Amino acid sequence: MGEMTGRKREIVGLRNERDFPHLVELALPLGAFRSVFLKIDAFHGERRIPVRRGRNRHEVKQVYIRFCFSDTATADAFHNRFGGECLTYAPEKPKPRTSATSSDPDTGGGGRLGQ
């Protein structure tokens, strides 16, 4: 990805996080993840909401992507289906939040992708 495209993606992601502050951060599975994205698209389609991605985060051998939602209930439903870590946008840094519907308060960011 070019520098200009990457910068634009970061700006759009930051704007999405600000405007849709209920975030779920997922660790991308290593290898093929097309089927996971199809399931994520289906989740959004079932609710008739657009897919809004936040910023990406890269660690040594892991990439994390954030999905942004306008309300806690939808973010919790997404979290319950795909795992990941629930966050709430704050201007400086997203902060972990406790899901009202989750029985597992700390998923460790690994999540249940692909289930």
DANOR-V73326 format. One record per backbone hydrogen bond with DSSP energy under -1.0 kcal/mol. NH is the residue of the N-H (numbers start at 1). CO is the residue of the C=O. E is the energy in kcal/mol with one decimal. If there is no record, write none. Layout:
BEGIN
((NH	CO	E) (NH	CO	E))
END
This chain:
BEGIN
((6	2	-2.8) (7	3	-2.3) (8	4	-2.3) (9	5	-2.4) (10	6	-1.9) (11	7	-2.2) (12	8	-2.7) (13	9	-2.5) (14	10	-2.4) (15	11	-2.3) (16	12	-2.6) (17	13	-2.3) (18	14	-2.1) (19	15	-2.7) (20	16	-2.6) (22	69	-2.1) (23	87	-2.5) (24	67	-2.0) (25	85	-2.8) (26	65	-3.1) (28	63	-3.1) (37	33	-1.9) (38	34	-2.1) (39	35	-1.8) (40	36	-2.3) (41	37	-2.6) (42	38	-2.2) (43	39	-2.3) (44	40	-2.0) (45	41	-2.6) (46	42	-2.7) (47	43	-1.1) (49	44	-2.2) (54	66	-3.3) (57	64	-2.7) (59	62	-3.3) (64	57	-3.4) (65	26	-2.5) (67	24	-2.5) (68	52	-3.2) (69	22	-2.1) (75	71	-1.8) (76	72	-3.0) (77	73	-2.1) (78	74	-2.4) (79	75	-2.6) (80	76	-2.8) (81	77	-1.5) (82	78	-2.9) (83	79	-2.6) (85	25	-2.2) (87	23	-2.7) (88	95	-2.1) (89	21	-2.5) (95	88	-2.2) (97	86	-1.6) (112	82	-1.1) (115	112	-1.5))
END
